[in-house]
Amino acid sequence: MFFPTIVITSLLASVLVEASPIAQKSCGTSTYGPFKLYAKQEGSSDSQLVRLINVGSDSNNNTISTMTVCENCGIAPAYWTLADAVLTPHLFNNVEGQATVNMPLNQGKINFVTGDEASVTKSGAYCAVRNSSAGRGLPGFLAVNGDADGFSICSFVGTPGPVHRRDIYFNQASNGIARNCKAAHLILQSIGIVAEPIPAN
């Protein structure tokens, strides 16, 4: 008699969790770069270059890509920049008049859209924060609304997804797209002669 009520209550609770905004923390700066972007998994001494892999297109025929550390797929941007909280990968083969910018986070997926520079929608949520365990806080971390600890590297083993890929997610614990996730930090490696400083939070 009470089973449907329990199911409905559970569904409402899960919807509320998915709809909850990401907590706002203090950012160092929302404009930074150019930099290379690396992912370092918790417990590992190695870091991996962050790449983009094409995952389809939208209704406007714009290319959609996602962050990955797959070594044999996708492309590695020449460099990245942050401008007014928008994360932009600058590609070697970028077409004049087009831009690639981050999309709003959707179920943890860190997706990007490539389209007409004048009309592509930009979604500001990213910033650079200091690494408290490094000298002068450098190299710093990429963060979402000031949170640098919510990233993870996830594989698709045991799911319908591509088993050879290891994609990067944010707040993956709140959904079940991928499995076998391990916490990671995204490292901003400044490519200037002198490393660009990050203000204290």
N, C-alpha and C positions, 0 to 999 in steps of 0.2 A: 504494500500500500504506500510506503514511504520511499520506495526505490526511485521513481521518477523525480521526486523532489530533490533527492541526493544528487542525481545525475545533473539536473538543471543547475543546482547550486555549485557543483564542481565546474561545470562549463562556464558559468558566470565568473567564478573565481579565476579561471585560467585566462578569460578574456581581459579581466582587469589587470592581471599580471602583465600580459602582452602590451596593454595600452599604457602602462605606467611609464612616465617620462624618466629619462636617465638623470640621476641625481646630479645637480650642478656642483662642481668643486672648483677650486681656485685654479686659474690658468696662469702660466708664465707669460705667453704671448700667443696671439692668434694669427700673427704674420711672421713667417720664418722661411729661410732658405736662400739659395738652393741647397738641397741635401740628398744624400742617398738614404734609402730606407731599408732597414734590416729587421728581421724577426729573430728574437732569441727566446727559445723555449725554456721554461723553468727547469732548473736542474742541469741544463746543458751549458758547456763552455763555448759552444760554437754558435754563430749567428748565420742566418741565411738571407740572401738578397730577396726582397719582396718583388714579386712579379705580378703582372695582370694577365688573366686568361679570358678570352671571349666566351661568353655564356649565352649569347643570343642577341635579340634586338627588340626594341619597343614598338608601339603602334605607329610611331613616326619614322620608323626604320633607322633609328639611332642605334649604334652598337652598345651593348651592355657587357661590361667585364667585371670580374671580381678579383680580390686579392688572393694570391696563392704563394706558396714557397715550393711548388712543384719545380724541380730542377730541369726537367726535360719538356716543359710545355709553357705556353704563354710567352710574354715578352717582358724584359726588364726595362723600365723607363730610363731615359738618359739621366734624369734627376726629378726631384719632387719639389713643390713649393706649397707653403701655406699663405693664403691671402684673405684676410677678414674671415678666418675660420673655415675657409673652403680649401680642401686638399686637392691639389692638381698634379697628376703625373705628366711629365713632359716627355713625349715619345720621340724616338729617333726618326720615325717615318710619319710625323704629324703632317696632316694635310692643311695647307693654308686656308684660313677661314673657319677651321674646326677647332674645337676644344674638348678636352676630357676632364670632367670634374666629378667629385663624389656625389652620390645620390643619398637621400635620407636612409638611415639604417632601417632595414626591413627584416625582422626575425633574426637579427644578429648578422645578416649578410652585409659585407662591406663592398657595395657595388659602385661602379662608375659608369657614366654615360658619355659617349662621344658623339657630338653632333655640331650643328651650326653654332659658331661662337656667339652670335648675337641673340640666339633664342634658347640655348640650352639652359635648363634650370639649375641654379646653384643652391646648395644646401649647406649652410655653415654650422658646423658642430665640433670642428677639430681645433686643437691647439698644441703647443709645445710646452712641456714641463721639464723641470730639472730632474736629473738623476741624483738622488740624495747620497748614493754610495760612490759617486765619481767626483774627481777634483773639479771645482768650479761648476759642478752639476752637468758636465759634458762628457760624452755625448748625451743629449737629453732624450726624452721619450715622447712619442706621439700620444695624445690623449683625446678622449671624447668628452666634451664638457668638463675638462679637468681631470677625468678619470683615466689614468694610464694602466690600471691593473685589470681592466675588464677584457683584454684581448686573449684569444686562445687560438691554437693551431689544431685543426680538427681533420680527421680522416673519415672516409666513408665506408670503412670495412664493416661488413654486416648490414649495409643499407643499400638502397637502389642507386646511390650516387657512384661517381667514378672512383674506383678503388686506388688508382695511381696518384690521385691528387691529395694535397694537404693544404686546405684553404684556411684563411684567417677570418675569424668571427669576433664579434663583440657581444658580451653578455650572452653567450651561447647557452648557459645553463637554463635560460628561461624558455627554450624551445627544443625541438628534437629533430632538426634538419640533418645534422651530422652527428657522428659518434666519436668516441676515442679522442676527446679533446684534452689538451694540456695547456695550462696557462702560459702566456708569453708576453713579452714587452716588445714594442716596435721602436727601434732605435733610430734617431735622427742623426746621421753622420754628415756634418757640415762639409761641403766640398770647397769652401774658400781656403785661401792660404792660411788665414787665421780663423779658427773656429768661431762662428757667430755665437755670442753669448745669449743665454736665456734668462730673462729677469726672474728674480725670486717671486714665488707665489704671494 
